[in-house]
């Protein structure tokens, strides 16, 4: 039986040339800090475009936010916010920059040690600076949700947080901003969005038919557009569909009122923290093995997924589930994303290290049934060797 409350205040401004709309979207008297990652934002002209749209407003910059934003770097941004009396944050980049900006927004207003925000998963956030984003890399959906992930380099801890105070006020989505991305980042975006949908869909039936059909449509869209999204020269329609699908994959709508399983992400986070593997690529390693491990608990949804997403109808139920897992792994591989730890030169020593980190971070009961213990996580990783 469905029973939920859904709230998402983020305004989406979508289309080519929409960065110019910052002129009317950002408050005229705002003291703005523009946060970004590497120099690509400057080299491609996006930062100049943003500055031009912001006009005569007081604007400062903070660059260098990593692909997995670090607590250490973000705290330097917090210091700048406080020193310059910044009152509005604008993230220009992908999910990592937006995640980091959410943390800065909360940490700048936090009384106490800001790392506690991560330890408490954001439950202790009482207020945050207003923020917005200009998305340049479609993948995480951070542009339309209230969550983020931050890594503390000193302890190799990668923790997530969320707060109702951390929704972007608006996000500008211009698909042409993806044209300078390398194919590997487009592939990462396809896989990241796919797994986001799967974590909210592949659990057990609760008669949430609109969410099921919406999720299945998003999965089919990602499979359908993948070749075109990776093609050169870039095609606007394919990139637009990827950008919007990635946003819809994690804006809360398909997850409203349904059980969710974020075990793939939790295990993947540890792989990234320990070995620096791109986030999406860790998900591609973990998900197929997790599907195999949890085939009994997820049986009904696996059969539904096999039929509706991959059009598998023949054979026994177990054969259909096998086919669904095979198709999933093949899709990831088809966009150039490996699905084995060995592809990254990792063996059993990595399994031990990841399980130790999961245990240290309290990830003892993962999954929709809280049945994925560290030993189950070990089996999943061993199957991914």
Buried (B, 14 or more C-beta within 10 A) or exposed (E): EEEEEEEBEBBBBBEEEBBBBBEEBBEEEBBBBBBBBBEBBBEBEBBEBBBEBBEEBBBBBBBBBBBBBBBEBBBBBBEBBEEEEBBBBBBBBBBBBBBBBBBBBBBBBBEEEBBEBBBEBBEBBEEBBBBBBBBBBBBBBBBBBBBBBBBBEEBBBBBBBBBEBBBBBBBBBBBBBBBBBEEBBBBBBBBBBBBBBBBBBBBBEBEBEEBBEBBBBBBBBBBEBBEBBBEEEBBEEBBBBBBBBBBBBBBBBBBBBBBBBBBBBBBBBBBBBBBEBBBBBBBBBBBBBBBBBBBEBBBEBBBBBBBBBBEBEEEEEEEBBBBBBEBBBEBBBBBBBBBBBEBBEBEEEBBEBBBEBBEEBEBEEBBBBEEBBBEBBBBBBBBBB
